[in-house]
Amino acid sequence: MRLRHIEVFNAVMLTGSVSAAARMINVTQPAVSRTLQHAELQLGFPLFQRAGGRLVPTTEAQTLYPHIERLFAQLDEVQRLATSLKAGRTHGELRVLTVLGLSYEVLPRAMRLFREKHPDVLVHHQALHSVQIVSALALQEADVGYVFNPGSHPALVQERLGERRVMVVAPKGLLPARVLKAGGIGWAQLARLPVIALDGQDPLGVQLSHAMRDHGVDLRPIMTVQTYHVALALAQHGVGVALVEGCTATSADRTRVDVLPFEPAMLTTVHMLRPTARPHSVVARAFTRCFQQALQQIG
């Protein structure tokens, strides 16, 4: 199939009719019909059948379509990258991405420090999941990102900024006095508690899963969540016990929950990520220094 065939095929799949597809891609209805016919001749099988005034995709068309969707997603990425390259970097602006766990305590502190030295720089911030941050930076849609425990990526440079312990956040009254007195909580105690687990795709969730496997522990979570602050909020509402990294634990309301370090100590690392294809700007380096200082402030 040629690109024109693919464009028309996608439009018909999305709209269900020749007329709507023609409007979508801004061509005439006869042009859409001719292109479909040409595509079917080349392929050697029909793509659509008419039923009740609409075009119904054949089995072959339905098999092709997931591959067409992936192709258009890749084309969108190319367009986004081209737009980003055309726009270039605006003087006096910085585009920063952070995971949610670093957005509530660390980012505000870093921003305050940064503003003291660079009051004229406009900072654009987005809180995203790690995979979204990696994708956006690879497409050069941002200048710098801050994540936990990243994997390597050929289009990105990474720098380790610090580490934080995994903490256990439990609703007040749930933990026995002897556990609170000990000042830490381990696998044995955790196995008897209602645990709010982290999604298996999350970096800390993966780390915890590996640790459970290594220690032969079988926790029985009552639910799974994607973000650390959701886990924290659920613990503060008495739903269960959350395991979060130290930055999120800083936000805990100590009147509602007890916060104890997990034993044996388990660490999460905070990393800076930036696109390899772009030089590291002065303001981006300055922001990273402020971010590292903010991490040190919350201990």
Secondary structure, 3 states (H helix, E strand, C coil): CCHHHHHHHHHHHHHCCHHHHHHHHCCCHHHHHHHHHHHHHHHCCCCEEEECCEEEECHHHHHHHHHHHHHHHHHHHHHHHHHHHHHCCCCCEEEEEECHHHCCCHHHHHHHHHHHHCCCCEEEEEECCHHHHHHHHHCCCCCEEEEECCCCCCCEEEEEEEEEEEEEEEECCCCCHHHHHHCCECHHHHCCCCEEEECCCCHHHHHHHHHHHHHCCCCCEEEEECCHHHHHHHHHCCCCEEEEEHHHHCCCCCCCEEEEEECCCCEEEEEEEEECCCCCCHHHHHHHHHHHHHHHHCC
